């Protein structure tokens, strides 16, 4: 019976891993992630505002999966021995996989209590809380580069009664290169937009005041999973009051990336799998009021022996001969 239950749990977990690799953290109702497109704040009192937004979908080249394991027992020695045995056996199989690194994170070690009923003849029952054992929690961190290996890790860990996939973090070694590419592309588009405004207004902005602000925003896949309930309930027209027992509805998760509809350019536009999304925005504020021209003539003041001040004009172009 235990083997049948374990096999059933393995099948369920494998299906979850194939459908989404965000981890069980997204099943918590209180977890809320925003997915608004980037919007760099900037003073709005400028005559002309030039804005360019870019989006890059970056495929991860490294992943870290976190699995949580819990062990209870009567004594501290029993708890430590049992959990260490389960983890050691799991890691021995996982480390046989190519390009895999592991780390065990200590989470908590607390006593567990239960209630003992104290019966008295002429009074109500009394429930006394007494120590019942200990609970030990540890997290297993697994770093890998092939996303298909996650199914193997789930199968190995479930064989040792580790079922809780907490989350999967995504990493890319190309983020800095992508950011530089986005900045260069945005710079060209800003210059192009400025030229278009100059043509439309019949002006040049070479001598006017300008201000620039820019910034990046990085969104990870674990932040972008949404949930919904798929069902169709029938309506009841009851003439009399009645008790209605509703069935539990299944909650479905799906990956919802930032849409590319609000961007001036997109790098790797097609999203097949969960990706790291990098957003970049640059804003230029242009004040069309021209700066005062600087004086080219220099004035020199001469102090005479009598203490008088005399202005000298050294601009030879204006001197008469």
Secondary structure by P-SEA (a helix, b strand, c coil): caaaaaaaaaaaaaaaaaacccccccccccbbbbbccbbbbccccccbbbbbbbbbbccccbbbbbbbbbbbcccaaaaaaaaaaaaaaaaaaaacccbbbbbbbbcbbbbbbbbbbbbbccccbbbbbbbccbbbbbbbbbbbccccaaaaaaaaaaaaccccccbbbbbbcaaaaaaaaaaaaaaaaaaaaaaaaaaaaccccccbbbbbbcbbbbbcccccbbbbbbbbbbbbbcccbbbbbbcbbbbbbbbbcccccccccccccccccbbbbbbbbbbbbbccccccccccbbbbbbbcccbbbbbbbcccccccc
